[in-house]
Amino acid sequence: MSTATVNPNLAYGQGAARLRQRLREPGVVLAPAVYDPMTARIAEQIGYQALFFGGWAQAAQLCTPEPFLSMTEVLEGVRLLTRSVSLPIIADIGGGYGEPAHVFRTIRECEFAGIAGVQLEDQAFPKRAHYHKWVEGVISESEMVDKITAAREARTAQDDNKIVIVGRTDASLAEGFGGAVRRLNRYKEAGCDMLLFFPNNLEEARLAPKEIDAPLVHVQAAGAWGRPILTREQMEEFGYKMAFAALMVPMTQAKAMRETLTAYFETGRQSETLEKDRDSRIWLESLLGLDQYYRIEERTTERDRRVMPGAAFHEG
């Protein structure tokens, strides 16, 4: 996306309208969890049609466990994306940062930030670190219904411009398949547009879209101790509408950075491939929008400057 483009995410409700339109079209929508503008622009350039601003991914970037993220950190992080790409973004707002009144305020702030959708979960707030050990601490169905009602009432946009509410349950371990399905169907009645279910095995993944009466999100959780990873074909065959790749980007980036930094530490050299990879550097600079700024400078501050041969490639 050129920096000169007017970003429709920042036009009130436009991101939500584009997300709803895409959800009405055939096929599953693949949404990687990203947390920084550069990765978001790469995803947009590749052709993704939506992004997930996931709590696990953002927390990994900040070197803190997900349960300790604040609303301010999430909103500040997601604003960097909504002003950098034109893709609709679904933000993970956890338990909404408190009780129903807090959820109401959270949704209003999400509207101001240009967010297209929110994932609201029935985990207890504040969430505990043991969540990462698959210890589920869920609130009651009625408490979650109250939060969903507050989220629905907080939306000020109309019709397709309303933020998409994705209701998530974490009760599939504690209450089993039937309990989780019951919860999600009740969340749909309370006003959720989409639902997110964590199947414990492949059979539950297959059955869930048949038992849950709403467009369903599947989470592709790398290293998830048995929770199924599905192919695009399986998701479409089973009936899922969207898939979040929750850990893919931070795990991939961390692994690559560890290997690269280790090699530099041991040898004092970057890899030969990297040192000679001018094409990737030029591509990355174009991703940052440098060409537009070059054009501005060429007709203003650089107009009368004599450019020396070879000076166009800056090594800063």
C-alpha positions as CSV (number, residue, x, y, z in Angstrom):
1,M,0.0,0.0,0.0
2,S,1.4,3.4,-1.0
3,T,1.7,5.9,1.8
4,A,-0.3,8.2,-0.5
5,T,-3.3,6.0,-0.4
6,V,-6.2,7.1,1.8
7,N,-6.5,4.2,4.2
8,P,-10.1,3.0,4.4
9,N,-9.5,1.5,7.8
10,L,-9.5,5.0,9.2
11,A,-12.8,6.0,7.5
12,Y,-15.5,5.2,10.0
13,G,-16.7,1.6,9.7
14,Q,-15.2,0.9,6.3
15,G,-13.0,-1.9,7.6
16,A,-15.9,-3.7,9.1
17,A,-18.0,-3.3,5.9
18,R,-15.2,-4.8,3.8
19,L,-14.8,-7.7,6.3
20,R,-18.5,-8.5,6.2
21,Q,-18.5,-8.4,2.5
22,R,-15.6,-10.9,2.3
23,L,-17.3,-13.2,4.8
24,R,-20.4,-13.3,2.5
25,E,-18.2,-14.6,-0.3
26,P,-17.4,-18.3,-0.9
27,G,-14.3,-19.9,0.7
28,V,-12.5,-19.7,4.0
29,V,-10.7,-16.5,4.9
30,L,-7.1,-17.1,6.1
31,A,-6.0,-14.4,8.6
32,P,-2.4,-14.7,10.0
33,A,-1.8,-13.1,13.4
34,V,0.5,-10.2,12.8
35,Y,1.7,-7.5,15.2
36,D,3.8,-5.0,13.2
37,P,3.3,-2.9,10.1
38,M,6.1,-4.5,8.0
39,T,4.6,-8.0,8.4
40,A,1.1,-6.6,7.8
41,R,2.3,-5.0,4.5
42,I,4.0,-8.2,3.4
43,A,0.7,-10.1,4.1
44,E,-1.3,-7.5,2.1
45,Q,1.2,-7.7,-0.8
46,I,0.9,-11.5,-0.9
47,G,-2.9,-11.2,-1.2
48,Y,-4.4,-11.9,2.3
49,Q,-7.8,-10.4,2.7
50,A,-7.9,-9.9,6.5
51,L,-5.5,-9.9,9.4
52,F,-5.7,-11.0,13.0
53,F,-4.1,-8.9,15.7
54,G,-3.6,-11.7,18.1
55,G,-2.8,-11.4,21.8
56,W,-0.2,-14.2,21.9
57,A,1.6,-12.7,18.9
58,Q,1.7,-9.2,20.2
59,A,2.7,-10.3,23.7
60,A,5.6,-12.3,22.2
61,Q,6.8,-9.2,20.5
62,L,6.7,-7.3,23.8
63,C,8.3,-10.2,25.7
64,T,5.5,-10.6,28.1
65,P,2.9,-13.3,28.6
66,E,-0.4,-12.7,26.8
67,P,-2.5,-12.5,30.1
68,F,-0.7,-9.3,31.1
69,L,-1.4,-7.2,28.0
70,S,-3.3,-4.0,28.7
71,M,-6.0,-2.4,26.6
72,T,-3.7,0.5,25.9
73,E,-0.9,-1.7,24.6
74,V,-3.4,-3.6,22.3
75,L,-4.9,-0.4,20.9
76,E,-1.6,1.3,20.4
77,G,-0.3,-1.8,18.6
78,V,-3.3,-2.3,16.4
79,R,-3.4,1.4,15.4
80,L,0.1,0.9,13.8
81,L,-1.5,-1.7,11.5
82,T,-4.8,0.1,10.7
83,R,-2.8,3.2,9.5
84,S,-0.3,1.1,7.5
85,V,-2.5,-1.4,5.5
86,S,-5.9,-1.3,4.0
87,L,-6.9,-4.8,5.1
88,P,-9.6,-5.3,7.7
89,I,-8.2,-6.2,11.0
90,I,-9.7,-8.3,13.8
91,A,-8.3,-7.5,17.2
92,D,-8.0,-9.9,20.1
93,I,-9.4,-8.0,23.1
94,G,-9.4,-11.0,25.5
95,G,-12.1,-10.7,28.1
96,G,-12.8,-7.1,27.1
97,Y,-10.6,-5.7,30.0
98,G,-13.2,-6.1,32.7
99,E,-16.9,-6.3,33.3
100,P,-19.6,-5.4,30.8
101,A,-19.2,-1.6,31.3
102,H,-15.4,-2.0,30.6
103,V,-16.3,-4.0,27.5
104,F,-18.6,-1.2,26.3
105,R,-15.7,1.3,26.5
106,T,-13.3,-1.1,24.8
107,I,-15.6,-1.5,21.8
108,R,-15.9,2.3,21.5
109,E,-12.1,2.6,21.5
110,C,-11.8,-0.1,18.9
111,E,-14.1,1.9,16.7
112,F,-11.9,4.9,17.0
113,A,-8.9,2.8,16.1
114,G,-10.4,1.7,12.8
115,I,-10.7,-2.0,13.9
116,A,-13.0,-4.1,11.7
117,G,-13.7,-6.9,14.2
118,V,-13.0,-8.0,17.8
119,Q,-12.5,-11.4,19.4
120,L,-14.1,-11.5,22.8
121,E,-13.5,-14.5,24.9
122,D,-15.1,-16.1,28.0
123,Q,-11.9,-16.5,29.9
124,A,-11.9,-14.9,33.3
125,F,-10.4,-11.4,33.6
126,P,-7.7,-10.9,34.6
127,K,-6.4,-13.9,32.8
128,R,-3.8,-16.0,34.5
129,A,-0.4,-17.1,33.3
130,H,-1.5,-20.7,33.7
131,Y,-3.7,-20.1,30.6
132,H,-0.5,-21.0,28.7
133,K,-0.6,-24.4,30.4
134,W,-4.1,-25.0,29.1
135,V,-5.7,-24.4,32.5
136,E,-9.1,-22.9,31.5
137,G,-10.7,-20.4,33.8
138,V,-13.9,-19.4,32.2
139,I,-16.7,-17.2,33.4
140,S,-20.4,-18.3,33.4
141,E,-22.5,-18.3,30.3
142,S,-24.7,-15.5,31.7
143,E,-21.6,-13.3,32.5
144,M,-20.4,-13.7,28.9
145,V,-23.8,-13.0,27.5
146,D,-23.8,-9.7,29.5
147,K,-20.4,-8.8,28.0
148,I,-21.6,-9.6,24.5
149,T,-24.7,-7.5,25.0
150,A,-22.6,-4.6,26.2
151,A,-20.3,-5.0,23.1
152,R,-23.3,-5.0,20.8
153,E,-24.8,-1.9,22.4
154,A,-21.5,-0.1,22.2
155,R,-21.3,-0.1,18.5
156,T,-22.3,3.3,17.0
157,A,-22.0,2.4,13.3
158,Q,-25.0,1.1,11.4
159,D,-25.6,-2.0,9.3
160,D,-22.4,-3.4,7.6
161,N,-20.2,-0.7,9.2
162,K,-20.7,-2.3,12.7
163,I,-17.6,-3.9,14.2
164,V,-17.8,-7.7,13.7
165,I,-18.0,-9.5,17.1
166,V,-16.3,-12.9,17.3
167,G,-17.4,-14.7,20.4
168,R,-14.9,-17.3,21.7
169,T,-15.2,-20.0,24.2
170,D,-12.3,-21.7,26.1
171,A,-14.6,-24.2,27.7
172,S,-13.9,-27.2,25.4
173,L,-11.6,-28.9,27.9
174,A,-13.5,-28.1,31.1
175,E,-17.0,-28.7,29.8
176,G,-16.4,-30.9,26.8
177,F,-17.6,-30.6,23.3
178,G,-21.3,-30.4,24.2
179,G,-20.8,-27.7,26.8
180,A,-18.7,-25.5,24.4
181,V,-21.2,-25.9,21.6
182,R,-24.1,-24.9,24.0
183,R,-22.1,-21.8,25.1
184,L,-21.4,-20.7,21.5
185,N,-24.9,-21.1,20.3
186,R,-26.1,-19.0,23.2
187,Y,-23.4,-16.4,22.4
188,K,-24.8,-16.2,18.9
189,E,-28.3,-15.5,20.2
190,A,-26.8,-12.7,22.4
191,G,-25.4,-10.9,19.3
192,C,-22.1,-12.4,18.1
193,D,-21.6,-12.3,14.3
194,M,-19.0,-15.1,14.3
195,L,-17.9,-17.7,16.8
196,L,-14.5,-19.3,17.7
197,F,-14.3,-22.9,19.0
198,F,-11.2,-24.9,20.1
199,P,-11.7,-28.5,19.1
200,N,-9.8,-31.1,21.1
201,N,-9.4,-33.5,18.2
202,L,-10.2,-33.9,14.4
203,E,-13.6,-35.3,15.0
204,E,-14.7,-32.3,17.1
205,A,-13.3,-30.0,14.4
206,R,-15.4,-31.8,11.8
207,L,-18.6,-31.7,13.9
208,A,-18.4,-28.2,15.2
209,P,-19.6,-26.3,12.1
210,K,-22.6,-28.6,12.0
211,E,-23.5,-28.1,15.6
212,I,-22.8,-24.3,15.9
213,D,-25.3,-22.0,14.2
214,A,-23.0,-19.2,13.0
215,P,-19.9,-18.6,10.8
216,L,-17.1,-20.4,12.6
217,V,-13.4,-19.5,13.1
218,H,-10.7,-22.2,13.4
219,V,-7.4,-21.5,15.1
220,Q,-4.3,-23.0,13.6
221,A,-2.2,-23.1,16.8
222,A,1.3,-24.3,16.2
223,G,2.7,-26.5,19.0
224,A,-0.8,-26.9,20.4
225,W,-0.4,-30.3,22.1
226,G,-2.9,-32.2,20.0
227,R,-5.4,-29.6,18.9
228,P,-5.9,-30.2,15.2
229,I,-4.2,-28.3,12.4
230,L,-6.4,-28.3,9.3
231,T,-5.7,-27.8,5.6
232,R,-7.6,-25.2,3.6
233,E,-9.5,-28.0,1.9
234,Q,-10.6,-29.5,5.3
235,M,-11.7,-26.2,6.6
236,E,-13.9,-25.6,3.6
237,E,-15.2,-29.1,3.6
238,F,-16.1,-29.0,7.3
239,G,-17.7,-25.5,6.9
240,Y,-15.3,-23.0,8.6
241,K,-15.5,-19.4,7.4
242,M,-12.2,-18.1,8.8
243,A,-8.9,-19.3,10.2
244,F,-6.4,-17.5,12.5
245,A,-2.8,-18.6,12.4
246,A,-2.1,-17.5,15.9
247,L,1.5,-18.3,16.5
248,M,2.9,-18.7,13.0
249,V,4.5,-15.3,12.5
250,P,6.2,-14.8,15.9
251,M,7.5,-18.4,16.0
252,T,8.9,-18.2,12.5
253,Q,10.5,-14.8,13.1
254,A,12.0,-15.8,16.4
255,K,13.5,-19.0,15.0
256,A,15.0,-17.2,12.0
257,M,16.3,-14.4,14.1
258,R,17.9,-16.9,16.6
259,E,19.7,-18.7,13.8
260,T,20.8,-15.6,12.1
261,L,22.1,-13.8,15.2
262,T,23.8,-17.0,16.4
263,A,25.7,-17.2,13.1
264,Y,26.8,-13.6,13.3
265,F,27.9,-13.9,16.9
266,E,30.0,-16.9,16.1
267,T,31.6,-15.7,12.8
268,G,31.3,-11.9,12.7
269,R,29.8,-12.3,9.2
270,Q,26.3,-12.3,7.9
271,S,25.5,-15.2,5.6
272,E,26.9,-14.8,2.1
273,T,23.5,-15.0,0.7
274,L,22.2,-12.1,2.8
275,E,25.3,-10.0,2.2
276,K,24.7,-10.2,-1.6
277,D,20.9,-10.0,-1.5
278,R,20.4,-6.5,-3.0
279,D,17.1,-7.5,-4.5
280,S,15.5,-8.2,-1.1
281,R,16.8,-4.9,0.2
282,I,15.3,-3.0,-2.7
283,W,12.0,-4.9,-2.3
284,L,12.0,-4.0,1.5
285,E,12.7,-0.4,0.8
286,S,9.8,-0.3,-1.7
287,L,7.6,-1.9,1.0
288,L,8.4,1.1,3.2
289,G,7.2,3.5,0.6
290,L,10.6,5.1,-0.1
291,D,9.8,5.7,-3.8
292,Q,7.1,8.3,-2.9
293,Y,9.5,10.2,-0.7
294,Y,12.2,10.1,-3.4
295,R,9.7,11.7,-5.8
296,I,8.9,14.5,-3.3
297,E,12.6,15.3,-2.6
298,E,13.4,15.2,-6.3
299,R,11.0,18.0,-7.1
300,T,12.0,20.0,-3.9
301,T,15.1,19.6,-1.7
302,E,17.1,17.5,-4.2
303,R,16.0,19.4,-7.3
304,D,19.2,21.3,-7.8
305,R,21.6,18.8,-6.1
306,R,24.1,17.1,-8.3
307,V,23.9,13.3,-7.7
308,M,27.3,11.6,-7.7
309,P,27.6,8.3,-9.6
310,G,26.7,5.4,-7.2
311,A,25.3,7.7,-4.6
312,A,21.8,6.4,-5.0
313,F,22.5,3.3,-2.9
314,H,22.6,4.5,0.7
315,E,24.3,2.2,3.2
316,G,22.8,3.7,6.3
